[in-house]
Amino acid sequence: MPSHTFTVNGETVTVEAPDDLPLLWVLRDLLGIRGPKYGCGIDVCKACTSHLDGEAVRPCVVPVSTVAGRQVTTIEGLADGDDLHPVQEAWLEQDVAQCGYCQPGQIMAAVALLKRTKNPTDADIDAIANVCRCGTYFRIREAIKSAAAKMR
């Protein structure tokens, strides 16, 4: 079985897995990282959104063979110790979550968006296109705008 070495949330890991195994299953099943959620497995719902070298990706469609030597960040690696990321703080302040299933992916997509643009428009926010079955899109939008203001 091939081995793959990469960094997850600041820690270097090596896993033995088939080259084509989706990173999501490596994270969840081999490493026990449960933040990225399985929703669709085909890059539609975006519940698994994580970062690869700082860019938002969907690990459900990223083969583990493509992450060798790279940096993976999941929701678990976003906070700095006990200090939440400003997007996480805004999520709590805006009371975004209902069921919460999609929220790790929503937050990771929002963080990536705010790295690209300091003052996102409604169109910028809509373009992240993460699915929320509970329909908390208005609160998600408000949380992203609130976090953007904090981060400026």
Backbone hydrogen bonds, N-H to C=O, Kabsch-Sander energy under -0.5 kcal/mol:
donor,donor_aa,acceptor,acceptor_aa,energy
4,H,15,V,-2.7
6,F,13,V,-2.2
7,T,70,R,-2.7
8,V,11,E,-3.0
9,N,72,V,-2.8
11,E,8,V,-2.1
13,V,6,F,-3.4
15,V,4,H,-2.4
17,A,2,P,-2.1
17,A,15,V,-0.6
21,L,18,P,-1.8
23,L,62,V,-3.4
24,L,59,P,-2.3
25,W,22,P,-1.0
26,V,22,P,-1.4
27,L,23,L,-3.0
28,R,24,L,-2.8
29,D,25,W,-2.0
30,L,25,W,-1.1
30,L,26,V,-0.8
31,L,26,V,-1.9
33,I,27,L,-3.0
34,R,32,G,-0.7
37,K,47,A,-1.5
39,G,37,K,-0.6
49,T,46,K,-1.4
50,S,57,V,-2.3
51,H,73,T,-3.0
52,L,55,E,-2.8
53,D,71,Q,-3.4
55,E,52,L,-1.6
57,V,50,S,-2.8
61,V,58,R,-2.1
64,V,21,L,-2.5
65,S,19,D,-1.9
66,T,63,P,-2.1
67,V,64,V,-1.7
68,A,65,S,-0.5
69,G,5,T,-2.8
70,R,67,V,-2.4
72,V,7,T,-3.3
72,V,70,R,-0.5
73,T,51,H,-2.6
77,G,74,T,-1.9
78,L,75,I,-1.3
79,A,75,I,-0.5
80,D,83,D,-3.0
81,G,79,A,-0.9
83,D,80,D,-2.1
84,L,82,D,-0.7
89,E,85,H,-2.3
90,A,86,P,-2.4
91,W,87,V,-2.1
92,L,88,Q,-1.8
93,E,89,E,-2.7
94,Q,90,A,-2.5
95,D,92,L,-1.0
96,V,91,W,-2.2
103,Q,100,G,-0.7
106,Q,102,C,-2.4
107,I,103,Q,-3.0
108,M,104,P,-2.3
109,A,105,G,-2.2
110,A,106,Q,-2.3
111,V,107,I,-2.6
112,A,108,M,-2.0
113,L,109,A,-2.3
114,L,110,A,-2.6
115,K,111,V,-1.2
116,R,112,A,-1.2
116,R,113,L,-0.6
117,T,113,L,-2.2
125,I,121,T,-2.2
126,D,122,D,-2.8
127,A,123,A,-1.7
128,I,124,D,-0.5
128,I,125,I,-1.2
129,A,126,D,-1.2
131,V,45,C,-2.4
135,G,132,C,-0.9
140,I,136,T,-2.5
141,R,137,Y,-2.7
142,E,138,F,-2.3
143,A,139,R,-2.5
144,I,140,I,-2.5
145,K,141,R,-2.3
146,S,142,E,-2.4
147,A,143,A,-2.8
148,A,144,I,-2.3
149,A,145,K,-2.0
150,K,146,S,-2.0
151,M,147,A,-2.1
152,R,148,A,-1.1
